[in-house]
Amino acid sequence: MTSTFRTLTVPLDAETFPGGLPSFLVRDDVHCWTRREAGLVGFGEIARFTATGAERFLEADIWWRHLVLEADIEDAVDCPGTGPVAFGSFAFSKASAHESRLLVPEIVVGLRDGQAWLTQLTFDDGELTEAGARAALNGWLGSATAGADTGSTVVDDPLPVPAQAGGAVVRPLTLAAGATLHTGSLTEEAWMAAVAAGVQEIRTGALEKLVLARDIVATVPTGVNAAQVLRELSARYRECWTYGVDGLVGATPEMLIQVEGRTAQARVLAGTLDRRDADGMDGSPLEFAERVLAGSEKQRHEHDIAIQSLTTQLAPFSEAMNAHSEPFILELPNVWHLASDVKAELAEVEGHVPTCLALINALHPTAAVCGTPTTVAGALIRKLEHLDRGPYAGPVGWLDAAGNGEWGIALRGAVIESPQTVRLYAGCGVVDGSVPETELAETWAKFRPMLESLGISS
């Protein structure tokens, strides 16, 4: 690129959009990262970086730092998420054919701590003005209806339909008009056999934990409205981070890493209980969750492995770190999780505080989405899943020019593969004592947020 990368950030009056950032989720091609009313929403695309392989995080980090190094930045707000911003989604596996990507939008609207702003980003030579930025935003919002009429965002390299796919889902479901739902890479029986094989490997002592995922494919002949999916997820799952990046949509409860200056934070989940299991049980639902989830040796063991994985990998970058001594119960509309928050003060490494992408390179994949030991679990995943996870369980989020950013793990989500087809993913932590039928039921509980947003209930 020969032109200078330039950005202009101006304040907005947050009171003019009382619905918060979800009120801007009006286009199927929107980029977003929102929680409750806050976050970032982006429109358009002026630059893109793609990569595959083991060095994808570091290559993206280098590309972004070079891009912003000589950028002309005018920022009247000056907080994390202002100035140059990119949205990103990375493949789970270094062996994946799916391209990891950073996308630089044309327009970004941000909101945090009651402060709102608008950023315009460009490589053009024309003058950047507040009036021009507002006009550009209005242009994107004004064409929202036309954008929705053309169908949903489609990723540029959709995952191929596996050879074994196509089996009808055998489960009581209420489908949207004309919708169909099929298993993906493995039938339910074959996936349960994979779980059983994983348990056997764990019992040999080869590994402590394995995370196995599965996919299902929903076809909606009337078309998938990505904006509506994102709005419903943001409304129902307010404690999660709703994400939309290039056809990848979802609402994750798990924060891989959040970086603000020298402070890094993470939210680790491991241990899951379907809220429907509390029906008819004694005591309050939360009491039931604490008794069954927090009181389970299996669930606590799985959670301890996940915490140890993250803190061990984060320690070399930290001057100080603290984590909850006891996990808490995270209440979501579909499930309860055992959760722990981790906070670290970052140390300088070779004279610099590590960027969020540098930390992701060290942290991913955690035991929460892969297993432990990582190398053994990763090899077993490839052997048993018969699935390219693509961006599922990979990092998704945003970063700014200062290295700040928020990156969740792409869970409770799906890839929109065509205007009518969506591939949903869910996974479970397998340890000694895991029961295949129970793990299968857990995947259905985790599919529920996306299924409901598509008009499919179970």
C-alpha positions as CSV (number, residue, x, y, z in Angstrom):
1,M,0.0,0.0,0.0
2,T,1.5,3.3,-1.0
3,S,-1.0,5.6,0.6
4,T,-0.8,6.5,4.2
5,F,-3.1,4.8,6.6
6,R,-5.2,7.5,8.3
7,T,-7.8,7.5,11.0
8,L,-10.0,10.1,12.7
9,T,-11.8,9.4,16.0
10,V,-14.5,11.8,17.3
11,P,-16.8,11.5,20.4
12,L,-20.4,10.6,20.0
13,D,-23.3,11.2,22.4
14,A,-24.1,7.8,23.8
15,E,-27.6,8.9,24.8
16,T,-28.6,9.2,21.1
17,F,-28.5,5.4,20.9
18,P,-30.1,4.1,24.2
19,G,-30.1,0.5,23.0
20,G,-26.3,0.6,23.0
21,L,-24.2,-1.0,20.3
22,P,-26.6,-3.8,19.6
23,S,-28.8,-1.1,18.0
24,F,-26.1,-0.9,15.2
25,L,-26.4,-4.6,14.3
26,V,-28.5,-3.9,11.3
27,R,-26.4,-5.3,8.4
28,D,-25.6,-8.9,7.7
29,D,-22.0,-7.9,6.8
30,V,-21.3,-6.1,10.1
31,H,-18.2,-6.8,12.2
32,C,-18.9,-6.8,15.9
33,W,-17.7,-7.5,19.4
34,T,-20.3,-6.5,22.0
35,R,-21.2,-7.4,25.6
36,R,-24.3,-5.9,27.2
37,E,-24.4,-2.4,25.6
38,A,-20.7,-1.9,25.0
39,G,-18.0,-2.9,22.6
40,L,-17.2,-2.2,18.9
41,V,-19.2,-2.4,15.7
42,G,-17.5,-2.0,12.3
43,F,-18.8,-1.5,8.8
44,G,-17.0,-2.0,5.5
45,E,-13.4,-3.2,4.8
46,I,-10.4,-1.3,3.6
47,A,-7.7,-3.9,4.3
48,R,-7.3,-7.6,5.0
49,F,-4.6,-9.9,6.2
50,T,-4.8,-13.7,5.9
51,A,-2.5,-16.5,7.0
52,T,-2.4,-20.2,7.8
53,G,-0.1,-22.3,9.8
54,A,1.7,-22.2,13.1
55,E,3.0,-18.7,12.7
56,R,-0.4,-17.1,11.9
57,F,-0.6,-15.1,15.1
58,L,2.9,-13.7,14.9
59,E,2.5,-12.9,11.1
60,A,-0.7,-11.1,11.8
61,D,0.9,-9.2,14.7
62,I,3.8,-8.1,12.4
63,W,1.4,-7.0,9.6
64,W,-0.7,-5.0,12.0
65,R,2.3,-3.3,13.7
66,H,3.8,-2.3,10.4
67,L,0.4,-1.0,9.2
68,V,-0.1,1.3,12.2
69,L,3.6,2.3,12.7
70,E,3.4,5.2,10.3
71,A,-0.3,5.8,10.5
72,D,-1.7,9.3,10.7
73,I,-3.9,9.1,13.8
74,E,-6.2,11.9,15.0
75,D,-7.9,10.7,18.2
76,A,-10.1,13.0,20.3
77,V,-11.2,10.2,22.6
78,D,-8.0,8.2,23.3
79,C,-9.1,5.0,25.0
80,P,-8.8,1.3,24.2
81,G,-10.6,0.6,20.9
82,T,-10.2,4.1,19.5
83,G,-7.9,5.0,16.6
84,P,-6.9,2.2,14.2
85,V,-8.8,-1.0,14.9
86,A,-9.0,-4.4,13.3
87,F,-11.4,-7.3,13.8
88,G,-10.0,-10.8,13.7
89,S,-10.7,-14.5,13.6
90,F,-8.1,-17.2,13.7
91,A,-8.3,-20.9,12.9
92,F,-8.2,-23.3,15.8
93,S,-5.5,-25.5,14.3
94,K,-2.2,-24.7,12.7
95,A,-3.0,-27.5,10.3
96,S,-6.3,-26.0,9.3
97,A,-6.9,-25.0,5.7
98,H,-9.2,-22.2,6.9
99,E,-7.5,-18.8,6.6
100,S,-7.1,-16.8,9.7
101,R,-7.8,-13.1,9.1
102,L,-7.6,-9.5,10.3
103,L,-10.1,-7.1,8.8
104,V,-9.7,-3.3,8.9
105,P,-13.1,-1.7,8.7
106,E,-14.0,1.7,7.1
107,I,-16.2,2.9,10.0
108,V,-16.2,1.8,13.7
109,V,-18.6,2.8,16.4
110,G,-17.5,2.2,20.0
111,L,-18.9,2.4,23.5
112,R,-17.4,1.7,26.9
113,D,-18.0,3.1,30.4
114,G,-20.6,5.5,29.1
115,Q,-18.2,7.0,26.5
116,A,-19.0,6.6,22.8
117,W,-17.0,7.4,19.7
118,L,-16.9,7.1,15.9
119,T,-13.8,6.3,13.9
120,Q,-13.2,6.6,10.2
121,L,-10.3,4.7,8.6
122,T,-8.9,5.2,5.1
123,F,-6.0,5.0,2.7
124,D,-7.5,7.8,0.6
125,D,-5.8,11.2,0.4
126,G,-9.0,13.3,1.1
127,E,-9.4,15.3,4.3
128,L,-11.0,13.4,7.2
129,T,-13.6,15.4,9.0
130,E,-16.2,14.7,11.7
131,A,-19.0,15.6,9.2
132,G,-17.5,13.2,6.7
133,A,-17.2,10.4,9.3
134,R,-20.8,10.9,10.3
135,A,-22.0,10.9,6.7
136,A,-20.1,7.7,6.1
137,L,-21.7,6.0,9.1
138,N,-25.2,7.2,7.9
139,G,-24.4,5.8,4.5
140,W,-23.8,2.3,5.9
141,L,-26.8,2.5,8.2
142,G,-29.0,3.9,5.4
143,S,-28.2,1.0,3.1
144,A,-28.9,-1.6,5.9
145,T,-32.1,-2.7,4.3
146,A,-30.5,-3.3,1.0
147,G,-27.7,-5.2,2.7
148,A,-30.1,-7.5,4.4
149,D,-32.0,-8.2,1.2
150,T,-28.9,-9.7,-0.4
151,G,-28.6,-12.4,2.2
152,S,-26.1,-13.1,4.8
153,T,-22.4,-12.7,4.9
154,V,-20.6,-15.6,3.2
155,V,-17.0,-16.5,4.2
156,D,-14.7,-16.5,1.3
157,D,-13.3,-19.9,2.0
158,P,-16.2,-22.0,3.4
159,L,-15.4,-25.3,4.9
160,P,-16.2,-28.3,2.6
161,V,-19.0,-30.5,3.5
162,P,-17.4,-33.7,4.9
163,A,-17.8,-36.9,3.1
164,Q,-19.7,-38.5,6.0
165,A,-22.1,-35.6,6.4
166,G,-25.8,-35.8,5.6
167,G,-27.4,-38.0,8.3
168,A,-30.6,-36.6,9.7
169,V,-30.5,-35.5,13.3
170,V,-32.5,-37.8,15.5
171,R,-33.7,-35.5,18.2
172,P,-37.0,-33.8,19.0
173,L,-36.7,-30.4,17.3
174,T,-39.1,-27.6,16.3
175,L,-37.8,-26.3,13.0
176,A,-38.3,-22.9,11.4
177,A,-40.5,-23.1,8.3
178,G,-38.8,-25.3,5.7
179,A,-35.6,-25.6,7.8
180,T,-33.6,-28.9,7.9
181,L,-30.9,-30.0,10.3
182,H,-28.3,-32.7,9.7
183,T,-25.3,-34.1,11.4
184,G,-21.9,-33.0,10.1
185,S,-18.6,-34.9,10.1
186,L,-19.8,-37.7,12.3
187,T,-23.2,-39.2,13.2
188,E,-24.1,-39.0,16.9
189,E,-23.3,-42.7,17.3
190,A,-19.9,-42.2,15.7
191,W,-19.1,-39.1,17.8
192,M,-20.0,-41.0,21.0
193,A,-17.7,-43.8,19.9
194,A,-15.0,-41.1,19.6
195,V,-15.6,-39.9,23.1
196,A,-15.3,-43.5,24.4
197,A,-12.0,-43.9,22.5
198,G,-10.8,-40.7,24.1
199,V,-11.6,-41.9,27.6
200,Q,-9.7,-45.1,26.9
201,E,-6.6,-43.0,25.8
202,I,-6.9,-41.0,29.0
203,R,-7.0,-44.1,31.1
204,T,-3.7,-45.3,29.5
205,G,-2.1,-42.2,31.1
206,A,-1.3,-40.6,27.7
207,L,-3.2,-37.4,28.6
208,E,-5.4,-35.9,31.3
209,K,-8.0,-34.2,29.2
210,L,-9.3,-34.1,25.7
211,V,-11.8,-31.7,24.1
212,L,-13.8,-33.2,21.3
213,A,-16.1,-31.1,19.0
214,R,-18.8,-32.0,16.6
215,D,-20.8,-30.1,14.0
216,I,-24.3,-29.9,12.6
217,V,-25.6,-28.2,9.5
218,A,-28.8,-26.1,9.4
219,T,-30.4,-25.2,6.1
220,V,-32.9,-22.3,6.2
221,P,-34.5,-21.9,2.8
222,T,-35.9,-18.5,3.6
223,G,-32.4,-17.2,4.2
224,V,-30.2,-16.6,7.2
225,N,-30.4,-13.1,8.6
226,A,-27.0,-12.6,10.3
227,A,-27.9,-9.3,11.8
228,Q,-31.0,-10.7,13.4
229,V,-28.9,-13.6,14.8
230,L,-26.4,-11.2,16.3
231,R,-29.2,-9.0,17.8
232,E,-30.9,-12.0,19.4
233,L,-27.6,-13.4,20.8
234,S,-26.7,-10.0,22.2
235,A,-30.1,-9.7,23.9
236,R,-30.3,-13.2,25.3
237,Y,-26.7,-13.7,26.3
238,R,-25.8,-10.4,27.8
239,E,-23.0,-11.9,29.9
240,C,-21.3,-13.3,26.8
241,W,-19.3,-11.5,24.1
242,T,-21.3,-11.5,20.9
243,Y,-19.0,-11.7,17.9
244,G,-19.4,-11.3,14.1
245,V,-16.4,-11.5,11.8
246,D,-16.6,-12.4,8.1
247,G,-19.4,-15.0,8.4
248,L,-18.4,-16.3,11.8
249,V,-21.1,-15.5,14.4
250,G,-21.8,-16.4,18.0
251,A,-21.8,-15.4,21.7
252,T,-18.9,-16.8,23.7
253,P,-18.8,-16.9,27.5
254,E,-15.0,-17.4,27.5
255,M,-12.4,-14.6,27.3
256,L,-9.0,-15.9,26.1
257,I,-7.2,-12.6,26.8
258,Q,-8.1,-9.0,27.3
259,V,-5.3,-6.5,27.2
260,E,-5.5,-2.9,28.4
261,G,-2.1,-1.2,28.8
262,R,-0.1,-3.5,31.1
263,T,-3.1,-5.3,32.5
264,A,-4.3,-8.7,31.0
265,Q,-7.4,-10.5,32.1
266,A,-9.0,-13.8,31.1
267,R,-12.1,-15.8,31.9
268,V,-11.6,-19.6,32.0
269,L,-14.5,-22.0,31.8
270,A,-14.6,-25.8,32.2
271,G,-17.4,-27.7,33.7
272,T,-20.9,-27.5,32.3
273,L,-24.4,-28.3,33.5
274,D,-27.6,-28.0,31.4
275,R,-30.1,-25.7,33.1
276,R,-32.9,-28.1,32.1
277,D,-31.4,-30.7,34.4
278,A,-32.7,-28.6,37.4
279,D,-36.3,-29.2,36.4
280,G,-38.1,-30.9,39.2
281,M,-35.1,-30.9,41.5
282,D,-35.2,-29.8,45.2
283,G,-34.0,-26.3,46.1
284,S,-33.4,-23.3,43.9
285,P,-31.8,-23.8,40.5
286,L,-28.6,-22.1,41.6
287,E,-28.4,-24.4,44.7
288,F,-28.8,-27.3,42.3
289,A,-26.0,-26.0,40.1
290,E,-23.7,-25.5,43.1
291,R,-24.4,-29.0,44.4
292,V,-24.1,-30.9,41.1
293,L,-21.5,-28.8,39.3
294,A,-19.2,-27.3,42.0
295,G,-19.6,-30.5,44.0
296,S,-18.5,-32.8,41.2
297,E,-14.9,-34.2,41.4
298,K,-14.9,-34.7,37.6
299,Q,-16.0,-31.2,36.9
300,R,-13.6,-29.6,39.4
301,H,-10.8,-31.7,38.0
302,E,-11.6,-30.5,34.4
303,H,-11.7,-26.9,35.6
304,D,-8.4,-27.2,37.5
305,I,-6.7,-28.4,34.4
306,A,-8.0,-25.5,32.4
307,I,-6.8,-22.9,34.9
308,Q,-3.4,-24.5,35.3
309,S,-3.0,-24.5,31.5
310,L,-3.7,-20.8,31.1
311,T,-1.8,-19.5,34.2
312,T,1.3,-21.6,33.2
313,Q,1.4,-20.2,29.7
314,L,0.7,-16.6,30.9
315,A,3.3,-16.6,33.7
316,P,6.4,-15.9,31.6
317,F,4.8,-12.6,30.5
318,S,3.6,-11.5,33.9
319,E,5.1,-9.6,36.9
320,A,2.1,-10.6,39.1
321,M,-1.0,-12.7,38.6
322,N,-4.0,-13.7,40.6
323,A,-6.9,-16.0,40.0
324,H,-10.0,-17.0,41.9
325,S,-9.0,-19.6,44.5
326,E,-12.5,-21.2,44.0
327,P,-14.4,-21.1,40.7
328,F,-17.8,-19.4,40.6
329,I,-21.0,-20.5,38.9
330,L,-21.6,-18.5,35.7
331,E,-25.3,-18.5,34.9
332,L,-26.3,-18.4,31.3
333,P,-29.7,-18.9,29.8
334,N,-28.9,-22.4,28.5
335,V,-26.2,-23.7,30.9
336,W,-24.2,-23.2,34.1
337,H,-20.4,-23.2,34.0
338,L,-17.7,-23.4,36.5
339,A,-15.7,-20.2,35.8
340,S,-12.6,-18.4,37.1
341,D,-11.2,-15.0,36.3
342,V,-7.5,-14.4,36.0
343,K,-5.8,-11.1,36.1
344,A,-2.1,-10.4,35.4
345,E,0.2,-7.4,35.3
346,L,2.3,-7.7,32.2
347,A,6.1,-7.5,32.3
348,E,8.3,-6.0,29.6
349,V,9.8,-8.7,27.3
350,E,12.8,-7.4,25.4
351,G,11.9,-3.9,26.2
352,H,8.2,-4.1,25.2
353,V,5.0,-5.0,26.8
354,P,3.6,-8.0,24.7
355,T,0.7,-7.2,22.4
356,C,-2.5,-9.2,22.7
357,L,-1.6,-11.2,19.6
358,A,1.8,-12.1,21.0
359,L,0.0,-13.4,24.1
360,I,-2.5,-15.3,22.0
361,N,0.4,-17.0,20.3
362,A,1.6,-18.2,23.7
363,L,-1.8,-19.1,25.1
364,H,-3.6,-20.8,22.3
365,P,-4.8,-23.6,22.4
366,T,-5.7,-23.8,26.1
367,A,-6.7,-27.0,27.8
368,A,-10.3,-25.6,27.8
369,V,-10.6,-26.1,24.1
370,C,-7.9,-28.7,23.3
371,G,-6.8,-30.7,26.3
372,T,-3.6,-31.5,28.1
373,P,-0.8,-32.2,27.2
374,T,-1.6,-30.0,24.2
375,T,0.5,-31.9,21.7
376,V,-1.0,-35.2,22.6
377,A,-4.5,-33.9,22.7
378,G,-4.2,-32.1,19.4
379,A,-3.0,-35.2,17.7
380,L,-5.9,-37.2,19.2
381,I,-8.4,-34.5,18.1
382,R,-7.3,-34.9,14.5
383,K,-7.5,-38.6,14.7
384,L,-11.0,-38.8,16.4
385,E,-13.0,-35.8,15.2
386,H,-12.7,-36.2,11.4
387,L,-13.4,-32.4,11.3
388,D,-11.5,-29.3,10.4
389,R,-12.8,-27.0,13.1
390,G,-11.9,-23.9,11.0
391,P,-12.4,-20.8,13.2
392,Y,-14.4,-22.7,15.9
393,A,-12.6,-22.6,19.2
394,G,-10.0,-20.2,17.7
395,P,-9.5,-16.7,19.0
396,V,-12.0,-14.0,17.8
397,G,-12.0,-10.3,18.7
398,W,-10.3,-7.0,18.0
399,L,-7.1,-5.1,18.6
400,D,-6.0,-1.5,18.4
401,A,-2.7,0.3,17.5
402,A,-1.5,0.2,21.1
403,G,-1.7,-3.5,21.3
404,N,-4.9,-3.4,23.4
405,G,-7.6,-5.8,22.5
406,E,-10.2,-8.4,23.5
407,W,-10.1,-11.9,22.2
408,G,-12.6,-14.5,23.1
409,I,-12.6,-18.2,22.2
410,A,-15.1,-18.7,19.3
411,L,-17.6,-20.9,21.1
412,R,-21.4,-21.1,20.9
413,G,-21.2,-20.1,17.3
414,A,-21.4,-21.0,13.7
415,V,-20.1,-20.3,10.3
416,I,-22.5,-19.0,7.7
417,E,-21.4,-21.0,4.6
418,S,-24.1,-19.7,2.2
419,P,-27.1,-17.5,2.4
420,Q,-29.2,-20.5,3.5
421,T,-26.6,-22.8,5.2
422,V,-25.1,-22.5,8.6
423,R,-22.6,-24.9,10.2
424,L,-22.8,-25.0,14.0
425,Y,-20.1,-26.3,16.4
426,A,-20.0,-27.5,20.0
427,G,-17.5,-29.4,22.0
428,C,-17.0,-31.1,25.4
429,G,-14.1,-31.7,27.8
430,V,-13.5,-35.4,28.1
431,V,-11.7,-36.7,31.2
432,D,-11.6,-40.1,33.0
433,G,-15.2,-40.7,34.0
434,S,-16.8,-39.0,31.0
435,V,-19.9,-40.8,29.7
436,P,-20.5,-40.5,25.9
437,E,-24.3,-40.1,26.2
438,T,-23.9,-37.3,28.8
439,E,-21.3,-35.5,26.6
440,L,-23.6,-35.7,23.6
441,A,-26.4,-34.1,25.6
442,E,-24.0,-31.4,26.6
443,T,-23.3,-30.6,23.0
444,W,-27.0,-30.1,22.4
445,A,-27.2,-27.7,25.3
446,K,-24.3,-25.7,23.8
447,F,-25.9,-25.7,20.3
448,R,-29.0,-24.1,21.8
449,P,-28.0,-20.4,21.6
450,M,-27.4,-20.6,17.9
451,L,-30.3,-22.9,17.2
452,E,-32.7,-20.6,18.9
453,S,-31.3,-17.6,17.1
454,L,-32.1,-19.4,13.8
455,G,-35.7,-20.2,14.9
456,I,-34.9,-23.8,15.8
457,S,-35.8,-25.0,19.3
458,S,-35.2,-28.3,21.1
